[in-house]
Amino acid sequence: MKELSFYEFTQLTQREQYDLVFTKGEYIDSSVKNDVKFVLYKLYSFHLGAIYNCLKAILI
């Protein structure tokens, strides 16, 4: 797959975005506050954040 711009990334389905971030994205850092984990990824030329509910082990 060619490198996407952020705009092109936002035009993908949620499932396509998820798959792309977790297969091609580079983990940068994370932090936890209460029951929420914030994770930063770099994908191509932009950064993305993922938010997890630690108690339910789900991506929100």
N, C-alpha and C positions, 0 to 999 in steps of 0.2 A: 504494500500500500504506500502511495506517495505521502510525503509530509503534508499534513493538513494545517490550515490556518485555524485560529480559534473560532472564527465564524463558521467554517466548514464543520468543525467539531460539534458546534451547537446544533447543526442541522441533522446530525445522526440521531438515531433512536436512543433512548436511555440505555438499552441493552448493548448497543454498539459502542456507546461511550464507555460503559463499564468495562466491556471486554478490552477495548483499546487501552484504557488507563492501566488495567491490571496485567496486560501482556507486554505493552510497549513503554509504559510510563516508568520513570526513574523515581524511586522513593527518595525524598529529601529529608523530612523530619516529621516528628509527631509530638503532640502534647495531650495530656489528659486533664480534664477539669470535671470534678464530681464523677458522673457516670458517662461522660461523653469524651470520646477520643477524636482529636482533630489531626488529620494526616495530610501532608503536602507532597504532591507529586509534580514532576516536570515531564511534560509531553511535548516533543518537538520544540517550538520556540515560546511556549507559554506554560504557566503553572496552574495547577488545579488543586482544590481542597476536597477531601472526603471527610464526612462526619459519621462516626459510628456510635451507636448506643451500646455501651460496654455490658450492661446488664442483660440485654436481649440478644447481643451478638449480631446486630443487624446494621446495615448501612442506611443512614437516614438522609 
